[in-house]
Amino acid sequence: MSALKARLTEDMKAALKGGDKQRLATIRLVLAAIKQREVDERIALDDAQVLHVLEKMLKQRRDSVAQYEAAKREDLAEQERYEIGVIESYLPAPLTDAELDALVGTCIADAGASSPRDMGKVMALLKERAAGRADMGALSQRVKSRLAD
């Protein structure tokens, strides 16, 4: 079992014992998503794959918040924000702007990228190196602007 999955399981037990129903429900959602992927692909997920599941859930929650706010459903948006906070607590610390710039520069050099056509190669490298530590949409914009120069 991956260390992250073990931590989630332990936190679920603690939330159950502590009576924190909202946190318990969110952790169960995360564990269910992980289990679903394991069953679908017939594999045991490692930490990198668990991080990918968490990132996907985070993106879904952020999209939901935007839709709920547009529909003036603040109660539902607040629930999604709570879930975002719980999910983010399992992700590694985000990279700073300076670290992101350095990482983008390194990946561009490693990929031998020289034009916007090479963006896919750079993003593939970034995806594995910045897993769970940066918003891929924002990174994509940084790469695009660096390669356009």
Phi, psi and omega per residue, in radians:
M1 nan 2.401 3.135
S2 -1.181 2.693 -3.118
A3 -1.094 -0.670 -3.126
L4 -1.166 -0.729 3.126
K5 -1.157 -0.672 3.095
A6 -1.108 -0.717 3.113
R7 -1.110 -0.719 3.096
L8 -1.069 -0.751 -3.136
T9 -1.113 -0.757 3.114
E10 -1.123 -0.720 3.114
D11 -1.156 -0.572 3.085
M12 -1.127 -0.761 3.118
K13 -1.096 -0.721 3.139
A14 -1.142 -0.715 3.118
A15 -1.154 -0.635 3.118
L16 -1.139 -0.817 3.135
K17 -1.174 -0.619 -3.101
G18 -1.430 -0.173 3.122
G19 1.334 0.342 3.121
D20 -1.488 1.500 -3.007
K21 -1.137 -0.671 -3.095
Q22 -1.177 -0.774 3.109
R23 -1.158 -0.717 3.120
L24 -1.029 -0.784 -3.137
A25 -1.094 -0.718 -3.134
T26 -1.164 -0.779 3.136
I27 -1.124 -0.663 3.086
R28 -1.109 -0.664 3.067
L29 -1.053 -0.765 -3.137
V30 -1.114 -0.846 -3.135
L31 -1.099 -0.621 3.100
A32 -1.143 -0.703 3.114
A33 -1.135 -0.691 3.108
I34 -1.137 -0.817 -3.134
K35 -1.080 -0.706 -3.141
Q36 -1.050 -0.778 3.135
R37 -1.155 -0.678 3.115
E38 -1.102 -0.730 3.135
V39 -1.192 -0.781 -3.127
D40 -1.051 -0.743 -3.057
E41 -1.700 -0.072 -3.135
R42 0.949 0.823 3.113
I43 -2.438 2.887 2.974
A44 -1.749 2.169 -3.073
L45 -1.276 2.433 3.009
D46 -1.584 -3.132 -3.074
D47 -1.050 -0.692 -3.134
A48 -1.102 -0.711 -3.139
Q49 -1.240 -0.626 3.074
V50 -1.127 -0.715 3.086
L51 -1.050 -0.680 3.111
H52 -1.088 -0.736 3.096
V53 -1.084 -0.762 3.135
L54 -1.104 -0.733 3.119
E55 -1.083 -0.720 3.138
K56 -1.116 -0.750 3.116
M57 -1.121 -0.668 3.129
L58 -1.103 -0.775 3.122
K59 -1.079 -0.751 3.115
Q60 -1.059 -0.752 -3.129
R61 -1.132 -0.724 -3.139
R62 -1.130 -0.694 3.082
D63 -1.105 -0.714 3.140
S64 -1.113 -0.723 3.127
V65 -1.021 -0.807 -3.138
A66 -1.060 -0.748 -3.137
Q67 -1.189 -0.722 3.131
Y68 -1.150 -0.683 3.118
E69 -1.158 -0.664 3.105
A70 -1.139 -0.550 -3.139
A71 -1.568 0.097 3.139
K72 1.045 0.673 3.096
R73 -1.934 1.276 -3.060
E74 -1.106 -0.548 3.130
D75 -1.083 -0.773 3.130
L76 -1.253 -0.642 3.104
A77 -1.104 -0.681 3.133
E78 -1.118 -0.712 3.092
Q79 -1.070 -0.751 3.131
E80 -1.133 -0.690 3.116
R81 -1.102 -0.679 3.093
Y82 -1.075 -0.805 3.133
E83 -1.085 -0.663 3.091
I84 -1.043 -0.786 3.132
G85 -1.052 -0.743 3.132
V86 -1.152 -0.812 -3.113
I87 -1.115 -0.739 -3.141
E88 -1.082 -0.484 -3.125
S89 -1.172 -0.272 3.123
Y90 -1.717 -0.094 3.124
L91 -1.560 2.656 3.075
P92 -1.137 2.854 -3.133
A93 -1.025 2.363 -3.130
P94 -1.168 2.660 3.118
L95 -1.322 2.566 3.080
T96 -1.354 2.937 3.122
D97 -1.036 -0.719 -3.139
A98 -1.126 -0.746 3.120
E99 -1.128 -0.691 3.105
L100 -1.105 -0.775 3.120
D101 -1.066 -0.749 3.129
A102 -1.127 -0.732 -3.136
L103 -1.141 -0.738 3.105
V104 -1.071 -0.790 3.125
G105 -1.065 -0.753 3.125
T106 -1.106 -0.789 -3.120
C107 -1.166 -0.640 3.085
I108 -1.099 -0.767 3.127
A109 -1.150 -0.786 -3.124
D110 -1.102 -0.609 -3.129
A111 -1.454 -0.205 -3.096
G112 1.163 0.556 -3.081
A113 -1.354 2.423 3.130
S114 -2.334 -0.199 -3.124
S115 -2.540 2.911 3.125
P116 -1.005 -0.355 3.107
R117 -1.143 -0.413 -3.107
D118 -1.556 0.128 -3.050
M119 -1.033 -0.643 -3.127
G120 -1.050 -0.724 3.126
K121 -1.108 -0.758 -3.116
V122 -1.151 -0.777 -3.121
M123 -1.128 -0.603 3.100
A124 -1.088 -0.751 3.102
L125 -1.150 -0.768 -3.130
L126 -1.104 -0.666 -3.090
K127 -1.039 -0.701 -3.130
E128 -1.403 -0.557 -3.079
R129 -1.462 -0.461 -3.093
A130 -1.941 0.353 -3.077
A131 -0.922 2.107 3.085
G132 1.313 -0.009 -3.051
R133 -1.997 -0.028 -3.130
A134 -2.741 2.679 3.075
D135 -1.373 2.068 -3.075
M136 -1.115 -0.546 3.105
G137 -1.117 -0.766 3.117
A138 -1.196 -0.672 3.101
L139 -1.109 -0.681 3.126
S140 -1.036 -0.738 3.110
Q141 -1.108 -0.708 3.119
R142 -1.094 -0.780 -3.135
V143 -1.100 -0.778 -3.120
K144 -1.031 -0.792 -3.122
S145 -1.206 -0.618 3.127
R146 -1.196 -0.689 -3.110
L147 -1.350 -0.376 3.135
A148 -1.327 -0.395 -3.115
D149 -1.163 nan nan
